Amino acid sequence: MKLTNFGHSCFLVESAGKRFLFDPFIRPNPLAAHIEVEKIEADVIVISHAHMDHIADAVELATRTGAKVLASWEVADWLGKQGVTTAHPMNHGGSVKTHGARIKMVNAIHSSSLPDGSYGGNPAGFVVETSEGSFYYSGDTALTLDMNLIAEEFDLAFAVLPIGDNFTMGAGDAVKAARLCGAEVVVGVHYDTFPPIAINKADAVVEFEKEGLRLVLPAIGATVEM
């Protein structure tokens, strides 16, 4: 599997010939100004919750690529009102088989409101199971013991976890989350974009190393093998 980082919590995973894009927030992110959104292709777009910094480019990308969009009922309904015809609503505990993958929606602890201020449904994480392996994206979340359930069901190749603190877990809790969900390799997201989530990346890497885990922090625009 290959992972391309587009900044903040937006990333693309290529697995078994399919492209899975998560939480598209690129154009409003000054750290991602060099990313050419119009060249991004996706087969499936997954949205963890309705906040602007996870959904800003969703309508544009879904409309242009024709990708299937997986999201909460409320987010999928809102996308439909914006002209997206490929949105598929889900809820916690449910799974969808699409494009050679099984994608399960799991719990997250956060908040969620749409750009118009309306209720965005419950936030979520997702586990994606493909023929090349499984990975977990927690979305924006606090540490929760529910992550232990992921380890019971899936053998994860890696997890994608927020490490920016303030609005989500920081690196210390992300280490605990990795232990709970059974991931020895973690891709860190949701850091440095805004002043409240600026971190010392070297210190975060050391926190993971002390526990025998590996924290991967790809540069924005970089692609890494997972």
C-alpha positions as CSV (number, residue, x, y, z in Angstrom):
1,M,0.0,0.0,0.0
2,K,1.1,3.6,-0.7
3,L,0.1,6.7,1.3
4,T,0.2,10.2,-0.1
5,N,0.0,13.1,2.4
6,F,-2.0,16.1,1.3
7,G,-1.7,18.0,4.6
8,H,-3.7,18.3,7.8
9,S,-5.8,15.1,7.9
10,C,-6.1,14.6,4.1
11,F,-4.3,11.7,2.6
12,L,-4.7,9.1,-0.2
13,V,-4.1,5.4,0.2
14,E,-3.6,3.3,-2.9
15,S,-4.3,-0.4,-2.4
16,A,-5.0,-3.2,-4.9
17,G,-5.2,-0.7,-7.7
18,K,-7.9,1.5,-6.0
19,R,-7.5,5.0,-4.5
20,F,-9.0,5.9,-1.2
21,L,-9.0,9.6,-0.3
22,F,-9.7,10.9,3.2
23,D,-11.0,14.2,4.6
24,P,-10.3,16.5,1.7
25,F,-9.1,19.8,3.0
26,I,-6.4,21.2,0.7
27,R,-7.3,24.5,-1.0
28,P,-7.8,26.5,2.3
29,N,-4.6,25.0,3.8
30,P,-1.7,27.4,3.2
31,L,0.7,24.5,4.0
32,A,-0.6,22.6,1.0
33,A,-0.5,25.5,-1.5
34,H,1.7,23.5,-3.8
35,I,-0.8,20.6,-4.1
36,E,-2.7,20.6,-7.4
37,V,-6.2,19.6,-6.3
38,E,-7.4,19.4,-9.9
39,K,-4.9,16.5,-10.5
40,I,-6.0,14.3,-7.6
41,E,-8.0,11.2,-8.6
42,A,-10.0,9.0,-6.3
43,D,-12.2,6.0,-6.4
44,V,-13.6,6.4,-2.9
45,I,-13.7,9.5,-0.7
46,V,-14.1,8.9,3.0
47,I,-15.2,11.7,5.3
48,S,-14.8,11.3,9.1
49,H,-16.9,14.3,10.1
50,A,-18.4,17.6,8.9
51,H,-15.9,20.2,10.1
52,M,-14.6,22.5,7.4
53,D,-11.0,21.3,7.9
54,H,-12.1,17.8,6.8
55,I,-14.7,18.6,4.1
56,A,-13.6,21.8,2.3
57,D,-12.8,20.2,-1.1
58,A,-15.2,17.3,-0.9
59,V,-17.8,18.6,-3.3
60,E,-15.3,19.6,-5.9
61,L,-13.4,16.3,-5.8
62,A,-16.5,14.1,-5.6
63,T,-18.1,15.9,-8.5
64,R,-15.0,15.8,-10.8
65,T,-13.8,12.3,-10.0
66,G,-17.2,10.6,-9.6
67,A,-15.8,8.9,-6.5
68,K,-18.1,7.1,-4.1
69,V,-18.3,9.2,-0.9
70,L,-18.8,7.4,2.4
71,A,-19.9,9.6,5.3
72,S,-22.4,9.9,8.1
73,W,-26.1,10.3,7.1
74,E,-26.0,14.0,7.8
75,V,-22.9,14.7,5.8
76,A,-24.1,12.5,2.9
77,D,-27.4,14.3,2.9
78,W,-25.6,17.7,2.9
79,L,-23.4,16.6,0.0
80,G,-26.4,15.6,-2.0
81,K,-27.8,19.1,-1.5
82,Q,-24.6,20.5,-3.0
83,G,-25.0,18.3,-6.1
84,V,-23.0,15.3,-5.2
85,T,-24.8,12.2,-6.6
86,T,-22.4,9.5,-5.3
87,A,-22.7,10.0,-1.5
88,H,-23.4,6.9,0.5
89,P,-24.6,7.3,4.1
90,M,-23.3,5.1,6.9
91,N,-23.5,4.9,10.7
92,H,-21.4,3.5,13.5
93,G,-20.8,-0.3,13.4
94,G,-21.9,-0.5,9.7
95,S,-19.7,-1.6,6.9
96,V,-19.7,-1.2,3.1
97,K,-18.1,-3.3,0.4
98,T,-16.9,-1.2,-2.5
99,H,-14.0,-1.1,-4.9
100,G,-12.6,-4.4,-3.6
101,A,-12.5,-3.2,0.0
102,R,-14.6,-3.6,3.1
103,I,-14.9,-0.2,4.9
104,K,-16.2,-0.2,8.5
105,M,-17.3,2.9,10.4
106,V,-16.2,2.9,14.0
107,N,-16.5,5.2,17.0
108,A,-14.7,8.6,17.5
109,I,-15.1,11.1,20.2
110,H,-15.3,14.7,18.8
111,S,-17.9,17.1,17.6
112,S,-19.3,17.7,14.1
113,S,-21.1,20.6,12.4
114,L,-21.6,21.4,8.7
115,P,-20.3,24.6,7.0
116,D,-23.8,26.1,7.4
117,G,-23.7,25.5,11.1
118,S,-26.2,22.6,11.1
119,Y,-25.7,19.3,12.9
120,G,-23.1,17.1,11.1
121,G,-24.0,13.8,12.7
122,N,-21.6,11.9,14.9
123,P,-17.9,11.9,14.1
124,A,-16.4,8.6,13.1
125,G,-13.3,6.6,12.3
126,F,-12.9,4.0,9.6
127,V,-11.2,0.7,9.1
128,V,-10.4,-0.2,5.5
129,E,-9.8,-3.9,4.7
130,T,-8.3,-4.7,1.3
131,S,-6.5,-7.7,-0.3
132,E,-3.2,-6.0,0.6
133,G,-4.0,-5.4,4.2
134,S,-6.1,-3.3,6.6
135,F,-5.6,0.2,8.1
136,Y,-7.4,2.4,10.5
137,Y,-8.1,6.1,10.3
138,S,-9.4,7.4,13.6
139,G,-10.6,10.7,12.3
140,D,-10.5,13.5,14.9
141,T,-10.9,11.8,18.3
142,A,-9.9,11.6,21.9
143,L,-8.4,8.4,23.2
144,T,-11.1,5.8,23.8
145,L,-11.1,2.2,24.9
146,D,-13.3,1.4,21.9
147,M,-10.1,1.2,19.9
148,N,-9.4,-2.1,21.5
149,L,-12.3,-3.6,19.5
150,I,-10.4,-2.8,16.3
151,A,-7.5,-5.0,17.4
152,E,-9.9,-7.8,18.1
153,E,-11.3,-7.7,14.6
154,F,-8.5,-6.5,12.3
155,D,-4.8,-7.1,11.9
156,L,-3.7,-3.6,11.0
157,A,-0.8,-2.8,8.7
158,F,-0.8,0.8,10.1
159,A,-3.1,3.4,11.7
160,V,-3.6,7.1,10.9
161,L,-4.0,9.1,14.1
162,P,-4.1,12.7,15.1
163,I,-1.2,13.9,17.2
164,G,-1.7,17.7,17.4
165,D,-3.4,17.8,20.8
166,N,-5.8,20.7,21.8
167,F,-8.7,19.5,19.5
168,T,-7.7,15.8,19.4
169,M,-5.3,13.4,20.9
170,G,-1.8,14.5,21.4
171,A,1.2,12.2,20.7
172,G,1.1,10.7,24.2
173,D,-2.5,9.5,23.8
174,A,-1.8,8.5,20.2
175,V,0.8,6.1,21.5
176,K,-1.8,4.6,23.8
177,A,-4.3,4.5,20.9
178,A,-1.8,2.6,18.8
179,R,-1.4,0.0,21.5
180,L,-5.1,-0.4,21.9
181,C,-5.8,-0.8,18.1
182,G,-2.8,-3.0,17.5
183,A,-0.8,-0.8,15.2
184,E,3.0,-0.8,15.3
185,V,3.2,1.9,12.6
186,V,1.3,5.2,12.8
187,V,1.0,8.0,10.3
188,G,0.5,11.2,12.3
189,V,-2.1,13.8,11.1
190,H,-3.9,16.9,12.3
191,Y,-0.8,18.9,13.5
192,D,0.9,22.1,12.6
193,T,-1.9,23.5,10.4
194,F,-3.0,26.0,12.9
195,P,-1.2,27.6,15.9
196,P,-3.1,25.6,18.6
197,I,-2.0,22.3,17.0
198,A,1.7,23.2,16.3
199,I,4.0,20.4,17.7
200,N,7.6,19.5,18.1
201,K,7.8,16.6,15.5
202,A,11.1,15.3,16.8
203,D,9.6,14.9,20.3
204,A,6.6,13.1,19.0
205,V,8.8,10.6,17.1
206,V,10.7,9.9,20.3
207,E,7.5,9.3,22.3
208,F,6.6,6.6,19.8
209,E,10.1,5.1,19.7
210,K,10.2,4.8,23.5
211,E,7.3,2.4,23.2
212,G,8.7,0.4,20.3
213,L,6.4,2.0,17.8
214,R,7.1,3.9,14.6
215,L,5.6,7.4,13.8
216,V,5.7,8.3,10.1
217,L,5.3,12.0,9.3
218,P,5.5,12.4,5.5
219,A,6.0,15.8,4.0
220,I,3.0,17.3,2.4
221,G,2.9,16.0,-1.2
222,A,5.1,13.0,-0.3
223,T,4.2,9.4,-1.0
224,V,5.4,6.6,1.3
225,E,5.2,2.8,1.2
226,M,3.3,1.4,4.1
